[in-house]
Amino acid sequence: MKRAARLAKILDLLAGQGEVSVDDLVLRFEASAATIRRDLDSLAEQRLLTRTHGGAVAQSVAYELPIRYKSHQRTHEKELIAHAACELVTTGAVVGLSGGTTTTAIAAALAARDDLGEFTVVTNAVNIASQLATRPDIKVVVTGGVIHSRSYELVGPFVEQLLSGIQLDIAFIGVNALSAEAGASTHDEREAAVNRMMASRARRAVVVADSSKIGQVAFAHVGGTELFDTVITDAAAESLVDAGYTVVVAS
């Protein structure tokens, strides 16, 4: 297993269990104790966990993986969702992309298409902006704001000020959770506010979320069917259909 994937798995275990031990990780990953200790020390230096004698504990209860680790999770499903999302984009469209690993996959899929001609992408994610900057046929508009170190997203009033003055044809919004009862939500209230504003400025707002997020609820509410008419995911979600969403199952 590559180191980045192993670090992500360690953080996943911490999120679920609250603590891990070196001995358990050695058995799980079939790695040496020295390697596991270096992994834990590296994550501790990034303030993603707290080292203990013989292991580590989670840094906080409200736990969210940084995007550089989440990008190694469910990559196939995110690629399927990205290709389905691209089918909704037409030549000349103004496309909104929030931050997140699924929307980053959409950006990559859009960049790979050569049949769309010119179109515009508005994003508050600096990694997405840099990903698309080399394509001269894609006009990239980046919001202002304060960068969120875990997600590379720009947040705050400067973002909302720019978004309030533009109109999007379609917006793809990545979220941490989506349920029929609670709607779309994220772990961070600042990201939720930007996502809500971006969706509200679009003629069509689409939630993009892999099936692991369906039926889940996170801290900060983004919106429900009053804001989003479509969900693109990788598995059937009858509860969302019953709630009034149009669900596109990417395959």
C-alpha positions, -999 to +999 in steps of 0.1 A: +000+000+000+013+034-009+021+058+020-006+084+012-033+057+011-020+042+044-021+076+061-057+081+049-066+047+063-051+055+096-071+088+098-102+068+088-096+044+117-092+073+140-124+089+129-143+057+136-125+044+167-110+075+183-077+058+189-052+034+172-022+015+184+011+008+167+007-029+172-028-030+156-016-009+126+014-032+121-009-062+118-035-044+096-010-029+071+017-056+073+043-028+078+071-025+103+066-008+137+092+018+126+072+026+095+039+030+114+056+052+140+069+075+113+034+076+098+019+086+132+047+112+138+041+127+104+003+130+110+010+145+144+033+171+129+003+181+107-019+183+138-042+156+124-038+134+155-022+133+190+005+108+197+003+086+227+025+059+242+021+031+218-003+048+193-024+079+187-058+095+194-080+117+172-073+154+174-110+163+176-145+149+175-156+170+145-131+151+123-126+156+085-099+143+063-078+168+044-085+167+007-050+153-001-060+121+018-096+119+008-086+120-029-074+083-025-109+072-014-136+058-037-118+071-068-137+048-092-171+060-080-160+096-082-148+091-118-182+076-127-200+106-111-177+130-129-184+116-163-222+117-157-219+153-146-200+163-177-229+150-198-250+179-184-225+206-195-230+222-229-209+245-251-207+280-237-221+271-203-211+288-171-204+260-147-200+264-109-177+239-091-175+239-053-145+224-036-141+187-028-127+155-043-158+147-064-159+181-080-121+179-085-128+147-105-154+167-125-129+193-133-105+166-146-132+151-167-141+185-182-105+193-189-102+160-208-131+168-232-123+185-265-158+186-279-173+214-257-155+244-272-153+274-250-171+275-216-166+291-182-159+276-148-165+295-116-149+279-085-139+287-050-114+258-050-078+269-058-067+233-067-095+231-093-086+266-107-049+255-111-060+222-127-080+240-154-057+270-159-037+253-186-068+250-209-071+282-229-106+273-241-119+272-205-124+306-188-116+302-151-131+326-126-118+322-090-136+337-061-118+357-035-118+347+001-098+330+029-083+296+020-094+266+040-063+245+045-080+211+046-101+215+015-083+242-006-116+261-007-119+298-004-145+308+022-159+340+037-177+372+027-155+379-003-167+347-020-203+355-014-198+390-027-185+377-060-211+350-063-240+374-056-231+393-088-230+364-113-254+339-129-245+302-134-261+278-158-253+248-137-235+243-104-220+210-091-219+210-053-198+185-034-210+178+002-201+156+031-235+141+036-270+139+020-302+125+035-338+127+024-348+143+057-319+167+064-308+175+028-272+183+019-247+192+046-210+197+053-186+195+082-178+232+080-203+261+083-182+284+061-181+259+033-218+253+037-225+290+033-205+292+000-221+260-013-255+274-006-247+307-023-232+290-054-262+267-057-287+296-054-269+315-083-274+286-107-303+278-130-297+242-121-280+230-089-267+195-087-254+176-056-226+152-065-220+126-037-208+090-037-231+065-021-211+064+012-225+099+019-261+091+013-282+088+044-257+107+064-260+140+082-231+165+088-228+196+110-238+224+087-269+225+065-266+235+028-301+228+014-327+204+003-350+200-027-358+237-025-322+243-037-312+212-055-332+194-081-307+167-091-284+143-073-256+124-091-244+094-072-231+058-079-260+037-065-298+037-063-312+060-036-349+055-034-352+076-003-339+106-022-363+099-051-392+097-027-381+131-012-384+147-046-348+147-060-341+136-095-314+109-089-289+101-117-270+069-110-236+070-127-224+037-141 
